[in-house]
Amino acid sequence: LLDLNRATEQDLDTLPGIGPQLAERIMEYRQSVGAFRSLNELRAVKGIGNKKFDRIRPLVTVSPDAGLIGRGKKTT
């Protein structure tokens, strides 16, 4: 499984239906909003609709602690 919070742009580009431009948008989203807290948050990226999301959902994951990074939450 590919961790959305640790993946590089090149890693994301290998997913079905995700080309270089969409991989770049995912990276920009992660940089501007912070780490993904859930897979469903990927739908907020422009260009990822329900069909594309359903296609890549089994191939990606979000690490449980990475969702706290960059969101202003403290880890204890």
C-alpha contacts under 8 A as a table, 3 or more apart, distances in Angstrom:
res1	aa1	res2	aa2	distance
1	L	58	P	7.81
1	L	59	L	5.16
1	L	60	V	5.01
1	L	61	T	6.05
2	L	7	A	6.59
2	L	11	D	7.75
2	L	59	L	6.26
2	L	60	V	4.53
2	L	61	T	5.87
3	D	6	R	5.42
3	D	7	A	5.77
3	D	60	V	5.78
3	D	61	T	4.78
3	D	62	V	5.21
3	D	63	S	6.40
4	L	7	A	5.39
4	L	36	F	6.91
4	L	60	V	6.56
4	L	61	T	6.19
4	L	62	V	5.65
4	L	63	S	8.00
5	N	30	R	7.44
5	N	35	A	5.66
5	N	36	F	6.18
5	N	62	V	6.40
5	N	63	S	7.16
5	N	66	A	6.57
5	N	67	G	7.90
7	A	10	Q	7.90
7	A	11	D	5.63
7	A	12	L	6.45
8	T	11	D	5.04
8	T	12	L	6.37
8	T	27	M	7.81
9	E	12	L	5.19
9	E	13	D	6.21
9	E	20	P	7.55
9	E	23	A	5.41
9	E	24	E	6.16
9	E	27	M	6.57
10	Q	13	D	5.04
10	Q	14	T	6.75
10	Q	20	P	7.78
10	Q	23	A	7.54
11	D	14	T	5.53
11	D	15	L	7.46
12	L	15	L	5.61
12	L	18	I	6.79
12	L	23	A	5.37
13	D	16	P	7.95
13	D	18	I	5.34
13	D	19	G	5.08
13	D	20	P	5.58
13	D	22	L	7.78
13	D	23	A	5.48
14	T	18	I	6.98
14	T	19	G	7.65
15	L	18	I	5.47
15	L	19	G	7.96
15	L	56	I	6.73
15	L	59	L	7.75
16	P	55	R	7.33
16	P	56	I	6.68
17	G	52	K	6.70
18	I	21	Q	7.84
18	I	22	L	5.62
18	I	23	A	6.14
19	G	22	L	5.48
19	G	23	A	6.06
20	P	23	A	5.09
20	P	24	E	6.14
21	Q	24	E	5.08
21	Q	25	R	6.33
22	L	25	R	4.91
22	L	26	I	6.25
22	L	47	G	6.84
23	A	26	I	5.16
23	A	27	M	6.35
24	E	27	M	5.09
24	E	28	E	6.14
25	R	28	E	4.96
25	R	29	Y	6.05
25	R	45	V	6.76
25	R	46	K	7.36
26	I	29	Y	5.08
26	I	30	R	6.22
26	I	42	L	7.72
26	I	45	V	6.25
27	M	30	R	5.08
27	M	31	Q	6.18
28	E	31	Q	5.05
28	E	32	S	6.06
29	Y	32	S	5.24
29	Y	33	V	5.77
29	Y	34	G	7.40
29	Y	45	V	6.71
30	R	33	V	5.49
30	R	34	G	4.87
30	R	35	A	5.48
30	R	36	F	6.79
31	Q	34	G	5.52
31	Q	35	A	7.63
33	V	70	G	7.74
33	V	71	R	7.70
34	G	67	G	7.90
34	G	69	I	6.81
34	G	70	G	4.78
34	G	71	R	5.89
35	A	66	A	6.22
35	A	67	G	5.09
35	A	68	L	7.05
35	A	69	I	5.89
35	A	70	G	6.19
35	A	71	R	7.28
36	F	39	L	7.16
36	F	41	E	6.47
36	F	42	L	7.56
36	F	62	V	6.64
36	F	66	A	7.43
36	F	67	G	5.36
37	R	41	E	7.07
37	R	62	V	6.75
37	R	64	P	7.56
37	R	66	A	7.40
37	R	67	G	4.19
37	R	68	L	7.37
38	S	41	E	5.57
38	S	42	L	7.73
38	S	62	V	6.16
38	S	67	G	7.63
39	L	42	L	5.65
39	L	57	R	7.28
39	L	60	V	7.73
39	L	61	T	6.66
39	L	62	V	6.46
40	N	43	R	5.74
40	N	44	A	7.99
41	E	44	A	5.60
41	E	45	V	7.85
42	L	45	V	5.69
42	L	48	I	7.28
42	L	53	F	7.59
43	R	46	K	7.56
43	R	48	I	5.53
43	R	49	G	6.32
43	R	50	N	7.49
43	R	53	F	6.81
44	A	48	I	7.45
45	V	48	I	5.89
48	I	51	K	7.93
48	I	52	K	5.75
48	I	53	F	6.07
49	G	52	K	5.50
49	G	53	F	5.97
50	N	53	F	5.05
50	N	54	D	5.99
51	K	54	D	5.17
51	K	55	R	6.23
52	K	55	R	5.02
52	K	56	I	6.40
53	F	56	I	5.41
53	F	57	R	5.73
54	D	57	R	5.30
54	D	58	P	7.70
55	R	58	P	7.20
56	I	59	L	5.28
56	I	60	V	6.57
57	R	60	V	5.58
57	R	61	T	7.76
62	V	66	A	7.33
62	V	67	G	7.51
63	S	66	A	5.39
63	S	67	G	7.05
64	P	67	G	6.19
65	D	68	L	5.86
65	D	69	I	7.55
66	A	69	I	5.36
67	G	70	G	7.89
67	G	71	R	7.54
68	L	71	R	5.70
68	L	72	G	7.41
68	L	73	K	5.76
68	L	74	K	7.31
68	L	75	T	7.15
69	I	72	G	7.34
69	I	73	K	7.30
70	G	73	K	7.62
